[in-house]
Amino acid sequence: MTEPARDPGLQPERTRLAWRRTTLSATVAAILAAKTALHGGASAPGVVACAACCVFWLGFLLVAHRRIRALAVTGRPATLTPRQATGAVLCTAAIALCAAALVV
């Protein structure tokens, strides 16, 4: 028995756009963290927290870029692996913690 042709509709495009919006939000958070760390003079803890935030942002950017590329292919896109999902969640949580450390 043959499998019927898949009609994905707009779901992959909506998911791809959601990844782009999330990446934009993470970028804004990283930029605000850098601005906060450097406002009023750079302190060692502020620079370390800012650098950590930027590293985690780059990690999230890598995961998001791979996912966006996977969703852009025609046909059935590959599923998000547990490793990629864990990486995205950990990077997002780490960015939030670094941003909170800079605000306090």
C-alpha atoms as a printed R data frame, in Angstrom:
    type eleno elety resid chain resno      x      y      z
1   ATOM     1    CA   MET     A     1  0.000  0.000  0.000
2   ATOM     2    CA   THR     A     2  1.414  3.377 -0.972
3   ATOM     3    CA   GLU     A     3  1.423  6.306  1.369
4   ATOM     4    CA   PRO     A     4 -0.737  9.251  0.246
5   ATOM     5    CA   ALA     A     5  1.018 12.453 -0.737
6   ATOM     6    CA   ARG     A     6  1.590 14.740  2.214
7   ATOM     7    CA   ASP     A     7 -0.066 18.143  2.158
8   ATOM     8    CA   PRO     A     8  1.789 20.149  4.810
9   ATOM     9    CA   GLY     A     9 -0.178 23.321  4.205
10  ATOM    10    CA   LEU     A    10  1.460 26.326  5.774
11  ATOM    11    CA   GLN     A    11  2.615 24.597  8.975
12  ATOM    12    CA   PRO     A    12  6.342 24.368  8.039
13  ATOM    13    CA   GLU     A    13  6.355 28.018  6.990
14  ATOM    14    CA   ARG     A    14  4.681 29.121 10.226
15  ATOM    15    CA   THR     A    15  7.194 27.103 12.233
16  ATOM    16    CA   ARG     A    16 10.090 28.574 10.259
17  ATOM    17    CA   LEU     A    17  8.789 32.086 10.894
18  ATOM    18    CA   ALA     A    18  8.396 31.306 14.601
19  ATOM    19    CA   TRP     A    19 12.058 30.245 14.746
20  ATOM    20    CA   ARG     A    20 13.019 33.530 13.044
21  ATOM    21    CA   ARG     A    21 10.971 35.581 15.525
22  ATOM    22    CA   THR     A    22 12.514 33.733 18.448
23  ATOM    23    CA   THR     A    23 15.992 34.318 17.030
24  ATOM    24    CA   LEU     A    24 15.215 38.020 16.692
25  ATOM    25    CA   SER     A    25 14.019 38.136 20.313
26  ATOM    26    CA   ALA     A    26 17.195 36.406 21.505
27  ATOM    27    CA   THR     A    27 19.255 38.902 19.493
28  ATOM    28    CA   VAL     A    28 17.502 41.839 21.135
29  ATOM    29    CA   ALA     A    29 18.070 40.284 24.575
30  ATOM    30    CA   ALA     A    30 21.786 39.808 23.841
31  ATOM    31    CA   ILE     A    31 22.140 43.400 22.617
32  ATOM    32    CA   LEU     A    32 20.348 44.761 25.685
33  ATOM    33    CA   ALA     A    33 22.575 42.605 27.904
34  ATOM    34    CA   ALA     A    34 25.677 44.070 26.247
35  ATOM    35    CA   LYS     A    35 24.322 47.591 26.652
36  ATOM    36    CA   THR     A    36 23.523 46.963 30.316
37  ATOM    37    CA   ALA     A    37 26.946 45.454 30.979
38  ATOM    38    CA   LEU     A    38 28.765 48.402 29.437
39  ATOM    39    CA   HIS     A    39 26.516 51.174 30.800
40  ATOM    40    CA   GLY     A    40 28.330 53.329 33.342
41  ATOM    41    CA   GLY     A    41 31.686 51.651 32.799
42  ATOM    42    CA   ALA     A    42 32.614 48.065 32.288
43  ATOM    43    CA   SER     A    43 33.044 45.891 35.369
44  ATOM    44    CA   ALA     A    44 34.595 42.427 35.334
45  ATOM    45    CA   PRO     A    45 31.396 40.576 36.389
46  ATOM    46    CA   GLY     A    46 29.351 42.563 33.869
47  ATOM    47    CA   VAL     A    47 31.726 41.758 31.026
48  ATOM    48    CA   VAL     A    48 31.774 38.057 31.978
49  ATOM    49    CA   ALA     A    49 27.962 37.910 32.108
50  ATOM    50    CA   CYS     A    50 27.756 39.753 28.782
51  ATOM    51    CA   ALA     A    51 30.264 37.397 27.167
52  ATOM    52    CA   ALA     A    52 28.363 34.366 28.492
53  ATOM    53    CA   CYS     A    53 25.110 35.804 27.141
54  ATOM    54    CA   CYS     A    54 26.708 36.281 23.715
55  ATOM    55    CA   VAL     A    55 28.089 32.726 23.676
56  ATOM    56    CA   PHE     A    56 24.681 31.290 24.546
57  ATOM    57    CA   TRP     A    57 23.085 33.524 21.915
58  ATOM    58    CA   LEU     A    58 25.475 32.121 19.301
59  ATOM    59    CA   GLY     A    59 24.559 28.587 20.401
60  ATOM    60    CA   PHE     A    60 20.864 29.336 20.031
61  ATOM    61    CA   LEU     A    61 21.496 30.993 16.679
62  ATOM    62    CA   LEU     A    62 23.233 27.826 15.456
63  ATOM    63    CA   VAL     A    63 20.351 25.573 16.532
64  ATOM    64    CA   ALA     A    64 17.745 27.931 15.058
65  ATOM    65    CA   HIS     A    65 19.615 28.283 11.753
66  ATOM    66    CA   ARG     A    66 19.841 24.513 11.355
67  ATOM    67    CA   ARG     A    67 16.143 24.144 12.097
68  ATOM    68    CA   ILE     A    68 15.161 26.915  9.686
69  ATOM    69    CA   ARG     A    69 17.191 25.249  6.933
70  ATOM    70    CA   ALA     A    70 15.593 21.867  7.677
71  ATOM    71    CA   LEU     A    71 12.122 23.399  7.415
72  ATOM    72    CA   ALA     A    72 12.939 25.102  4.104
73  ATOM    73    CA   VAL     A    73 13.377 21.849  2.178
74  ATOM    74    CA   THR     A    74 10.459 20.593  0.170
75  ATOM    75    CA   GLY     A    75  8.760 17.442  1.252
76  ATOM    76    CA   ARG     A    76  8.602 16.234  4.819
77  ATOM    77    CA   PRO     A    77 11.062 18.157  7.046
78  ATOM    78    CA   ALA     A    78 13.212 16.226  9.491
79  ATOM    79    CA   THR     A    79 11.939 16.211 13.052
80  ATOM    80    CA   LEU     A    80 13.674 18.236 15.725
81  ATOM    81    CA   THR     A    81 16.087 15.928 17.492
82  ATOM    82    CA   PRO     A    82 16.111 15.772 21.294
83  ATOM    83    CA   ARG     A    83 19.686 17.073 21.248
84  ATOM    84    CA   GLN     A    84 18.682 20.164 19.254
85  ATOM    85    CA   ALA     A    85 15.621 20.763 21.427
86  ATOM    86    CA   THR     A    86 17.705 20.465 24.587
87  ATOM    87    CA   GLY     A    87 20.318 22.832 23.162
88  ATOM    88    CA   ALA     A    88 17.685 25.431 22.294
89  ATOM    89    CA   VAL     A    89 16.069 25.216 25.734
90  ATOM    90    CA   LEU     A    90 19.385 25.384 27.595
91  ATOM    91    CA   CYS     A    91 20.620 28.350 25.543
92  ATOM    92    CA   THR     A    92 17.331 30.197 26.066
93  ATOM    93    CA   ALA     A    93 17.372 29.577 29.819
94  ATOM    94    CA   ALA     A    94 21.042 30.576 30.046
95  ATOM    95    CA   ILE     A    95 20.403 33.832 28.155
96  ATOM    96    CA   ALA     A    96 17.569 34.615 30.567
97  ATOM    97    CA   LEU     A    97 19.777 33.891 33.599
98  ATOM    98    CA   CYS     A    98 22.632 36.016 32.245
99  ATOM    99    CA   ALA     A    99 20.234 38.866 31.505
100 ATOM   100    CA   ALA     A   100 18.767 38.612 35.014
101 ATOM   101    CA   ALA     A   101 22.276 38.671 36.510
102 ATOM   102    CA   LEU     A   102 23.030 41.856 34.590
103 ATOM   103    CA   VAL     A   103 19.847 43.581 35.736
104 ATOM   104    CA   VAL     A   104 20.308 42.782 39.421
